[in-house]
Amino acid sequence: MSILTAFSNDTPKLTLTELANETGLHKSTVLRLTNSMSIYGFIQRDDKGYFSIGSSVWRLGLLFRKPYLSRQVVTPVLRRLAKATGESASFYVRAGDERVCL
């Protein structure tokens, strides 16, 4: 999990050395784990050697989001709220001790 959480908006692609530094894992461990993760689509590596998040993370995100979001209900309410206040409107759900914008 530390490998996946090493990526951010500022660092969507990381080298092996950067992943090792971010996670505190040895490079050989990072290579072994990312190889396993790539088989299941959680990590991908480009031809220049940079690692990035794989498409399976997106699939899990959609599964997380599904029980919370009904577009037929939430979207019209957010639009009315934004129009009435002149502000932006977002829909958040609790995820442990944090909130996630859906």
N, C-alpha and C positions, 0 to 999 in steps of 0.2 A: 504494500500500500504506500510505503514511503516513496517508491518510484513514481507512482501515479500522482502523488501530491507534490512532487518536485516541480511539476509543470504549472505554469500560471499564464495569465494574459501577457505578462512581460516576457516570459520565457516559454513560448509554445514548442520550441525545439531545443534539445539539449544534446551535447556530445557525451560520450562515455565518461570522460573525465568530469564534466559538469554534473552528471547524474551521480557519480561516485562522491563528489564533494557535497552535493545537496543532501544525499541520503546517509552519508557516513559509512557506506558499504564499500567493500573492495571492488575494484573493476571486474575481477573475475566473477564475483557474486552478481554484480549488476548484469553482466553478459548472460549468465546462466538464467537469471530470473526474467530478463527481458526476452530471451529466446522462448521461454515457456509462455510468457504473456503474449508474445506475437502470434503464437500458434492459435490462440483463442481470440485474437483481434483487439487486445487491449493496448498494445504498443505496436508502433510501426517504425521502421528504420529506412531512411532514404538512401540513395546511392552515394551520397556524400558522408554517410555515417551518422547523421543526426537522427535522434529518437524523437518521436512525438506520440501523442495520444492516438489510439486506434478507434475504429468505428464501434467496437463493442461497448465502449464507455458511453457513447451516444445512445445506444440501444437501452442500456441500463437506466440512463437519465430519463428516457421516455417512459420506461416502466415505473420509475419513481413518481413521475409527474401525473401519470394517468388517473389514479384515484382522486386526486385533488382538483383536477381541472375539467370543467365542463364548459366548452367554448360557448355553448348556447346560453349559459347563465352568466359566466364571468365577464366575457368580452363586452356585451351590451352595458353591463353595470359599470365597468371601468370607463367606457366611452362617455356615459352620462356623467359620471363623477368628474372626469377631466373637463368636459364641456362646462359643467356647472361651476367649477372652481377656477378654471383657467390654468390649472396645474396638471402635471403628468400624474397618472395613476398606475400602480403596480399591484400585483397579487403575490403575496408571500405566504409560505407555509413554514411551520416549525420543523426543523431537522435536528433533533437532539437539543443542544443548547444554542443553536444558531437558527437563522432563517434563510430560506432559499427563495429567490424571486422566480416565479414561474411565468 
